């Protein structure tokens, strides 16, 4: 049984990874926004199902429309994100106030608005990341760091994990797996930076595929930061699922669960990368 589940996991990854790489290196800004927006809607639907399983009854269609509006406006005018988010949150609160039974107004509104913050806003950082001068390199770095950490944690934790990391949230996660996750992320991130440097030297100082300007130690530090963010993202979603009494957020991706299960780490890691980039550009 385990071998069958593992095979489904590998086959799903074999299909998804090339598609993600194609998106990173070939998609236009508009195509990137459309695809990430679709992923956001699928993950949001699963999140709202978790919210409803926790006792709420969220206005799902309205929340999904709000996230779609978020992507459209951020694509056109990213500087409008703050005011737009406030307007959408207020609109959802008013809707729940008139739609939900009085005892459920607050939880319905809270779960709905949190869906914008938890799923919508983090994923809106991916299209702007792709539009940076070294956007494809940044996205590749982000995805590979998250994937490598997840794989290392899974297999090392399964083989040698003894001490529980957060037993009340995710009993299967261990400190051994967590440390292996950091090591795996640093290894793949360092390999990418060194590969970019080698390609740059080979092409007379210009790398046509990868670009990681700055010091190697800076990228290693970012590597560790992204890994910690990804692990936190994984634990946060585990807490949501445990609170709702479900094992997976869905069954969309064979061997991986739902879309939310697959991108939970990115929901924290992606905005961390975006804000780290903004911080770097401010100095």
Buried (B, 14 or more C-beta within 10 A) or exposed (E): EEEEEEEBBEEBBEEEEEEBBEBBBEBEEEEBBBBBBEBBBBBBBBBBBBBBBBEBBBBBEBBBBBBBBBBEBBBEEBEEBEEBBEBBBEBBBEBBEEBBEEEBBBBBBBBBBBBBEBBBBBBBBBBBBBEBEBBBBBBBBBBBBBBBBBBBBBBBBEEEBEEBBBEEBBEBBBBBBBBBBBBBBBBBBBEBBEBBBEBBEEEEEEBEEBBBEEEEEBBBEBBBBBBBBBBBBBBBBBBBBBBBEBEBBBEBBEBBBBBBBBBBBBBBBBBBBBEBBEEEEEE
